[in-house]
Amino acid sequence: MRLFLAINLPTEVRREVHAATTSLRESAPDAAWVVEERLHLTLKFLGKQPADRLPAIEAAVACVAGQHRELLMTLGGISAFPNFRRARVVWLGVMQESRLELLHHDVEVAFDELGFELDGRPFRPHVTLARVQTPLHEARLKEMRRVAKQTDYRSEFIVRSIDLMQSDLSTAGPAYTTLVAAALRSG
């Protein structure tokens, strides 16, 4: 099973993001745009795992979630990794928030204890909008950057769970299944 931990966006927020980024998608139709139903923030990619590891993974997710209260997530601002001149990933920003960073840290620690490799990169929370697999022409990249700057989308929502997701790859793109929605403490 190919697994990852995510914060899934509520349906209405996914719909808003998709609508707000219509012009952006039109500016670079050759990019691999994430479909509305798959928009999420990845907390940790776990990779391929045997089914017998699932109980320990589920327990770790539940333990971390139980240590954290629900939190407010703020979305806004579009950019690219590494930048728009050499865009490989186009993303929607997530405001840096200490409680989100602590949640991510605790996920890393819990999964390190299960033998998963620590992610040594700084946590840069974002929602991937597109992947650029074939380098785009410079004019296309400039247009995408211009449209991104003009896209004024902001939203907030309450994060209520950490979701253990299964990703099944196919020629039609990945299909995501939520295996566990580990609830954060309310209040």
ChimeraX attribute file (.defattr): number of C-alpha atoms within 10 A of each C-alpha:
attribute: neighborCount
match mode: 1-to-1
recipient: residues
	/A:1	15
	/A:2	15
	/A:3	22
	/A:4	19
	/A:5	22
	/A:6	20
	/A:7	20
	/A:8	24
	/A:9	21
	/A:10	15
	/A:11	12
	/A:12	10
	/A:13	17
	/A:14	18
	/A:15	14
	/A:16	14
	/A:17	22
	/A:18	19
	/A:19	12
	/A:20	15
	/A:21	19
	/A:22	12
	/A:23	15
	/A:24	23
	/A:25	20
	/A:26	12
	/A:27	19
	/A:28	18
	/A:29	10
	/A:30	16
	/A:31	21
	/A:32	17
	/A:33	17
	/A:34	19
	/A:35	12
	/A:36	17
	/A:37	15
	/A:38	17
	/A:39	23
	/A:40	19
	/A:41	18
	/A:42	19
	/A:43	24
	/A:44	18
	/A:45	15
	/A:46	18
	/A:47	12
	/A:48	12
	/A:49	12
	/A:50	8
	/A:51	8
	/A:52	8
	/A:53	11
	/A:54	15
	/A:55	10
	/A:56	12
	/A:57	19
	/A:58	16
	/A:59	13
	/A:60	18
	/A:61	24
	/A:62	20
	/A:63	17
	/A:64	22
	/A:65	23
	/A:66	16
	/A:67	11
	/A:68	19
	/A:69	17
	/A:70	18
	/A:71	19
	/A:72	15
	/A:73	18
	/A:74	15
	/A:75	21
	/A:76	19
	/A:77	17
	/A:78	24
	/A:79	21
	/A:80	22
	/A:81	13
	/A:82	11
	/A:83	13
	/A:84	20
	/A:85	18
	/A:86	15
	/A:87	22
	/A:88	19
	/A:89	21
	/A:90	28
	/A:91	20
	/A:92	24
	/A:93	20
	/A:94	21
	/A:95	17
	/A:96	15
	/A:97	13
	/A:98	9
	/A:99	15
	/A:100	21
	/A:101	16
	/A:102	12
	/A:103	19
	/A:104	18
	/A:105	16
	/A:106	18
	/A:107	22
	/A:108	20
	/A:109	16
	/A:110	19
	/A:111	19
	/A:112	13
	/A:113	12
	/A:114	13
	/A:115	9
	/A:116	15
	/A:117	12
	/A:118	15
	/A:119	12
	/A:120	7
	/A:121	6
	/A:122	7
	/A:123	13
	/A:124	12
	/A:125	20
	/A:126	22
	/A:127	25
	/A:128	21
	/A:129	26
	/A:130	21
	/A:131	18
	/A:132	17
	/A:133	12
	/A:134	11
	/A:135	14
	/A:136	17
	/A:137	11
	/A:138	12
	/A:139	10
	/A:140	17
	/A:141	19
	/A:142	15
	/A:143	15
	/A:144	23
	/A:145	22
	/A:146	14
	/A:147	19
	/A:148	24
	/A:149	13
	/A:150	13
	/A:151	17
	/A:152	12
	/A:153	16
	/A:154	15
	/A:155	12
	/A:156	13
	/A:157	14
	/A:158	12
	/A:159	19
	/A:160	21
	/A:161	24
	/A:162	23
	/A:163	24
	/A:164	26
	/A:165	24
	/A:166	21
	/A:167	17
	/A:168	13
	/A:169	11
	/A:170	8
	/A:171	5
	/A:172	6
	/A:173	12
	/A:174	13
	/A:175	13
	/A:176	16
	/A:177	14
	/A:178	15
	/A:179	13
	/A:180	17
	/A:181	20
	/A:182	20
	/A:183	20
	/A:184	20
	/A:185	14
	/A:186	12
	/A:187	6
